[in-house]
Amino acid sequence: MTLDDLRTFIAVCRAGSLSAVARDLSCTQSAVSQHVKRLERELGVSLLERRARGVVPTSAGRILQAAASDGIGGIDLAVRRLKEQVRGEGGTVRITTGATSVRHFMAEAVVDFRDRYPHVGLEFQTMSSSRSCFDALAADDLDLAWITLGEAVRGIEQRPVVELPWVLAVRADDPLAGRPRVEPAELAAARLITPPDGSTSRGRLDAWLGELDVALPTVTSVADWDTAVLLAELGLGQAVVPLLPGWRECGPAGLRLVPVPELPPLSVGWAVRRWDALSPLGRAFADTVAGHCAPLGLEPAQGASLAARVRR
C-alpha cells in the first residue's frame, strides 16, 4: 500500500469513474485500476462496486476513503508548509468555497488581506455544495472551507461567522411585493425556487418548516442563490433565499425581498480540519473575513425589523 495507491483510490471515489481519473492523471485506465486492485489484494476486501455509469465505494471502500482522506490531507498540508519555509516564500492560503461566496462574503476582505500580506498568495477552489467543500477539505491540500453550517462532520471543525435571515425574492408586480413579511405557511402555496435537495441550506429549510408542519410544494431547485434570484426575476417563481450581504441595503434589480422572520437564520462560516493546526496566514485570512462580516451579524429576533431595509 502506497500513498499513490491511496491518492488514486480517493480520486476514483470522488470522481466515480476510473477513466475520468486516468484523464486527470494523464495515465491509462488500467494503471488507475492497478492502484485499486493492489489495495484490494492487501486488504482482502472489495473496495469499489462497478455500476452502469461508473463506480461507487463499497462499505469497506467508504471506511478506507474517510480514513485515507483525513491522513493524506494532513500530510499534504504539512509538506506544503515545510517546503514554503525552506524556500523562504510568503506562502499561500488555499480556500474552497461555493461559486458566489467570494463576491458575497469576501470581496472587501480579500482586498484588505492583500494590502496587509502582499507576498501571500490566495487560491480559491470552487465547489457546488457545502458537502463538496467538506470532501475537498478532507482530501486535498486546502486550508479553509467557507460553508453553510450543518451537521457535524467527522474530522472537520466548523465555526459560524454570520447569520443570514431568510427572505422571499419576488418580482415588483407580485402580490406579495408590498407585504412587510411572509408567513412560513404561505410558502406552501408559492411557486418556489429553492436550494437543491440534499444541500445543507435546503436541509435546514425543510427541517424548520417541518417543525411548523409546513411542507414545500414541488419546487424548482438551483445550485446557487444568485441563480435562484435570477429565475425569480425572469418570472419562474418566488425564490426563498438567505439575505446575502450585498442585498442588505439594495436588493437585486427588479425584485423585492420580503422577510420570512419566523424561520431561524441560516449560519455560514468556516470549516477546517483543526483550528489549532491552522497556519498563521490561514488564521489571518479567516479572521479578516470574519471581521468584515461582523457588522452583518443579525440575531433571530431582529428578523421582523428587516422589512424597512430589504424592501425597495
C-alpha positions as CSV (number, residue, x, y, z in Angstrom):
1,M,0.0,0.0,0.0
2,T,1.5,3.3,-1.1
3,L,0.4,7.0,-0.9
4,D,-0.1,6.9,-4.6
5,D,-2.5,3.9,-4.2
6,L,-4.5,5.8,-1.6
7,R,-4.5,9.1,-3.6
8,T,-5.7,7.3,-6.7
9,F,-8.4,5.4,-4.8
10,I,-9.7,8.7,-3.2
11,A,-9.7,10.3,-6.6
12,V,-11.8,7.4,-8.0
13,C,-14.3,7.6,-5.2
14,R,-14.8,11.3,-5.7
15,A,-15.0,11.2,-9.5
16,G,-17.0,7.9,-9.6
17,S,-15.0,6.9,-12.7
18,L,-11.8,5.2,-13.4
19,S,-11.5,6.8,-16.9
20,A,-12.0,10.3,-15.5
21,V,-9.2,9.9,-13.0
22,A,-7.0,8.4,-15.8
23,R,-7.5,11.6,-17.8
24,D,-6.8,13.8,-14.8
25,L,-3.5,11.9,-14.1
26,S,-2.5,11.5,-17.7
27,C,-2.3,7.8,-17.5
28,T,-4.2,4.7,-18.6
29,Q,-7.3,3.4,-17.1
30,S,-5.5,0.1,-16.5
31,A,-2.9,2.0,-14.4
32,V,-5.6,3.5,-12.2
33,S,-7.3,0.1,-11.8
34,Q,-4.0,-1.4,-10.7
35,H,-3.7,1.0,-7.8
36,V,-7.2,0.0,-6.6
37,K,-6.5,-3.7,-7.1
38,R,-3.3,-3.5,-5.1
39,L,-5.2,-2.1,-2.2
40,E,-7.9,-4.8,-2.5
41,R,-5.4,-7.6,-2.6
42,E,-3.6,-6.2,0.5
43,L,-6.8,-5.6,2.5
44,G,-8.6,-8.7,1.3
45,V,-11.9,-6.8,0.6
46,S,-13.6,-5.3,-2.4
47,L,-13.4,-1.5,-2.4
48,L,-15.3,-0.5,-5.5
49,E,-18.7,-1.5,-6.9
50,R,-19.0,-1.4,-10.7
51,R,-22.2,0.2,-12.0
52,A,-23.5,1.1,-15.4
53,R,-22.3,4.7,-15.2
54,G,-19.1,4.3,-13.2
55,V,-18.1,3.1,-9.8
56,V,-19.0,3.7,-6.1
57,P,-17.1,2.7,-3.0
58,T,-18.4,-0.4,-1.1
59,S,-19.0,-0.2,2.6
60,A,-15.3,-1.2,3.1
61,G,-14.3,1.4,0.5
62,R,-16.1,4.2,2.3
63,I,-14.3,3.3,5.5
64,L,-10.9,3.5,3.7
65,Q,-11.8,6.6,1.8
66,A,-12.7,8.5,5.0
67,A,-9.5,7.4,6.8
68,A,-7.2,8.0,3.9
69,S,-8.7,11.4,3.1
70,D,-8.0,12.6,6.6
71,G,-4.5,11.3,6.7
72,I,-3.4,12.4,3.2
73,G,-4.9,15.8,3.5
74,G,-2.9,16.4,6.7
75,I,0.3,15.1,5.2
76,D,0.0,17.2,2.0
77,L,-0.7,20.3,4.1
78,A,2.4,19.7,6.3
79,V,4.6,19.0,3.3
80,R,3.5,22.2,1.5
81,R,4.1,24.3,4.6
82,L,7.6,22.8,5.1
83,K,8.5,23.4,1.5
84,E,7.4,27.0,1.8
85,Q,9.5,27.5,4.9
86,V,12.6,26.0,3.2
87,R,12.1,28.3,0.1
88,G,11.5,31.3,2.3
89,E,8.3,32.1,0.5
90,G,5.4,34.2,1.8
91,G,3.2,31.2,1.4
92,T,-0.3,30.6,0.1
93,V,-3.7,30.3,1.7
94,R,-6.0,27.8,-0.1
95,I,-9.7,28.1,0.3
96,T,-12.6,26.1,-1.1
97,T,-16.0,27.9,-1.5
98,G,-19.3,27.9,-3.3
99,A,-19.5,29.6,-6.7
100,T,-20.5,33.0,-5.4
101,S,-19.1,33.1,-1.9
102,V,-16.1,35.3,-2.7
103,R,-18.3,38.0,-4.2
104,H,-20.9,37.9,-1.5
105,F,-18.8,37.4,1.6
106,M,-15.1,38.1,0.9
107,A,-14.6,40.8,-1.6
108,E,-13.5,43.5,0.8
109,A,-11.6,41.0,3.0
110,V,-9.6,39.8,0.0
111,V,-8.5,43.4,-0.7
112,D,-7.7,44.1,2.9
113,F,-5.7,40.8,3.2
114,R,-3.8,41.6,0.1
115,D,-2.8,45.0,1.4
116,R,-1.6,43.5,4.6
117,Y,0.2,40.5,3.1
118,P,1.2,41.5,-0.4
119,H,3.5,38.5,-0.9
120,V,1.0,35.8,0.2
121,G,-1.0,34.0,-2.5
122,L,-4.7,33.3,-2.3
123,E,-6.1,30.3,-4.2
124,F,-9.8,29.5,-4.4
125,Q,-11.3,26.1,-5.4
126,T,-14.9,26.4,-6.3
127,M,-17.3,23.6,-5.2
128,S,-21.1,23.2,-5.9
129,S,-22.1,22.5,-2.3
130,S,-21.0,22.5,1.4
131,R,-20.8,18.7,1.2
132,S,-18.3,19.0,-1.7
133,C,-16.3,21.6,0.3
134,F,-16.1,19.2,3.2
135,D,-14.9,16.4,1.0
136,A,-12.3,18.7,-0.7
137,L,-11.1,20.0,2.7
138,A,-10.6,16.4,4.0
139,A,-9.0,15.1,0.8
140,D,-7.0,17.9,-0.7
141,D,-4.2,20.3,0.3
142,L,-6.6,23.1,1.5
143,D,-6.6,25.4,4.5
144,L,-10.2,26.6,4.8
145,A,-13.7,25.9,3.5
146,W,-16.5,28.5,3.5
147,I,-19.7,26.6,4.1
148,T,-23.3,26.6,5.3
149,L,-23.1,25.2,8.8
150,G,-24.8,21.9,9.2
151,E,-24.5,18.6,11.0
152,A,-21.1,17.6,12.5
153,V,-18.7,16.0,10.0
154,R,-16.0,13.7,11.4
155,G,-12.6,15.2,11.3
156,I,-13.9,18.7,10.5
157,E,-14.3,21.7,12.8
158,Q,-16.9,24.3,12.0
159,R,-17.0,27.9,13.2
160,P,-20.0,30.3,12.5
161,V,-19.3,33.7,11.2
162,V,-22.6,35.4,10.2
163,E,-26.3,34.6,10.3
164,L,-28.5,35.2,7.3
165,P,-32.2,35.8,7.7
166,W,-34.5,34.2,5.1
167,V,-36.4,36.3,2.6
168,L,-38.7,35.6,-0.3
169,A,-37.5,37.2,-3.5
170,V,-40.5,38.3,-5.7
171,R,-40.9,40.5,-8.7
172,A,-42.2,44.0,-8.1
173,D,-45.5,43.1,-9.7
174,D,-46.0,40.1,-7.4
175,P,-49.0,40.4,-5.0
176,L,-46.5,39.7,-2.1
177,A,-44.2,42.5,-3.1
178,G,-45.9,45.1,-0.9
179,R,-46.1,42.9,2.2
180,P,-44.0,43.6,5.3
181,R,-43.5,39.9,5.9
182,V,-44.4,36.4,4.7
183,E,-45.5,33.7,7.0
184,P,-44.0,30.2,6.6
185,A,-47.4,28.6,5.9
186,E,-47.7,30.9,2.9
187,L,-44.7,29.2,1.2
188,A,-46.8,26.1,0.7
189,A,-48.9,27.9,-1.8
190,A,-46.0,29.6,-3.6
191,R,-44.2,28.6,-6.8
192,L,-40.9,28.3,-5.0
193,I,-37.3,28.3,-6.2
194,T,-35.1,26.8,-3.5
195,P,-31.6,25.3,-2.9
196,P,-31.4,21.7,-4.3
197,D,-32.5,18.6,-2.3
198,G,-29.5,17.3,-0.4
199,S,-27.9,20.7,0.1
200,T,-27.3,21.9,3.7
201,S,-29.4,25.0,3.3
202,R,-32.3,23.1,1.8
203,G,-32.0,20.6,4.7
204,R,-32.1,23.4,7.2
205,L,-35.1,24.9,5.5
206,D,-37.0,21.7,5.3
207,A,-36.3,20.9,9.0
208,W,-37.5,24.3,10.2
209,L,-40.7,24.2,8.1
210,G,-41.3,20.6,9.2
211,E,-41.3,21.8,12.8
212,L,-44.1,24.3,11.7
213,D,-46.0,21.5,9.9
214,V,-45.3,23.2,6.6
215,A,-44.5,21.0,3.6
216,L,-43.0,22.7,0.5
217,P,-44.8,22.0,-2.8
218,T,-43.0,20.8,-5.9
219,V,-40.3,23.4,-6.5
220,T,-37.6,24.5,-8.9
221,S,-34.2,23.9,-7.3
222,V,-30.9,25.6,-8.2
223,A,-27.3,25.1,-7.1
224,D,-26.7,28.7,-6.0
225,W,-28.6,31.7,-4.6
226,D,-27.7,34.1,-7.4
227,T,-29.4,31.7,-9.9
228,A,-32.4,31.5,-7.7
229,V,-33.0,35.2,-7.7
230,L,-32.3,35.4,-11.4
231,L,-35.0,32.8,-12.1
232,A,-37.4,34.8,-9.8
233,E,-36.6,38.0,-11.8
234,L,-37.4,36.0,-15.0
235,G,-40.8,35.1,-13.6
236,L,-40.2,31.4,-13.0
237,G,-41.3,31.6,-9.4
238,Q,-40.6,33.1,-6.0
239,A,-37.1,32.4,-4.5
240,V,-36.7,31.6,-0.9
241,V,-33.1,32.6,-0.2
242,P,-30.9,33.9,2.7
243,L,-30.4,37.7,2.8
244,L,-26.9,38.0,1.4
245,P,-24.6,40.8,2.5
246,G,-24.8,42.7,-0.8
247,W,-28.6,42.8,-0.6
248,R,-28.8,44.4,2.8
249,E,-29.1,48.0,1.5
250,C,-30.3,47.3,-2.0
251,G,-31.8,44.0,-3.2
252,P,-31.3,42.5,-6.7
253,A,-32.6,44.7,-9.5
254,G,-36.3,44.2,-10.3
255,L,-37.1,42.2,-7.1
256,R,-38.5,42.8,-3.7
257,L,-37.0,40.9,-0.7
258,V,-39.8,40.2,1.7
259,P,-38.7,38.9,5.2
260,V,-39.8,35.5,6.5
261,P,-38.9,36.2,10.1
262,E,-40.4,33.1,11.6
263,L,-37.6,31.0,10.0
264,P,-34.4,30.8,12.1
265,P,-31.5,32.4,10.2
266,L,-29.0,30.3,8.3
267,S,-25.5,30.2,9.7
268,V,-22.5,30.3,7.4
269,G,-18.8,30.4,8.2
270,W,-15.5,28.5,8.2
271,A,-14.6,24.8,8.4
272,V,-11.1,23.5,8.9
273,R,-9.6,20.2,9.8
274,R,-8.1,21.6,13.0
275,W,-8.2,25.2,14.2
276,D,-5.2,24.8,16.4
277,A,-3.2,23.4,13.4
278,L,-4.2,26.2,11.0
279,S,-1.3,28.2,9.7
280,P,-0.9,31.8,10.9
281,L,-1.7,33.0,7.4
282,G,-4.8,30.8,7.2
283,R,-5.9,32.1,10.5
284,A,-5.2,35.7,9.5
285,F,-7.4,35.3,6.3
286,A,-10.2,33.6,8.3
287,D,-10.1,36.4,10.9
288,T,-10.1,39.1,8.2
289,V,-13.2,37.7,6.5
290,A,-14.9,37.3,9.9
291,G,-14.0,40.9,10.8
292,H,-15.6,42.2,7.6
293,C,-18.7,40.1,8.2
294,A,-19.1,41.1,11.8
295,P,-21.2,44.2,11.1
296,L,-23.6,41.9,9.1
297,G,-24.5,39.6,12.0
298,L,-28.1,39.6,12.9
299,E,-29.9,37.9,15.8
300,P,-33.0,35.9,15.0
301,A,-35.2,38.4,17.0
302,Q,-34.2,41.2,14.6
303,G,-35.8,39.5,11.6
304,A,-39.1,41.4,11.9
305,S,-37.3,44.7,11.5
306,L,-35.7,43.8,8.2
307,A,-38.6,45.0,6.1
308,A,-37.6,48.6,6.0
309,R,-34.1,47.7,4.8
310,V,-34.7,45.0,2.3
311,R,-37.8,46.3,0.5
312,R,-37.1,48.8,-2.2
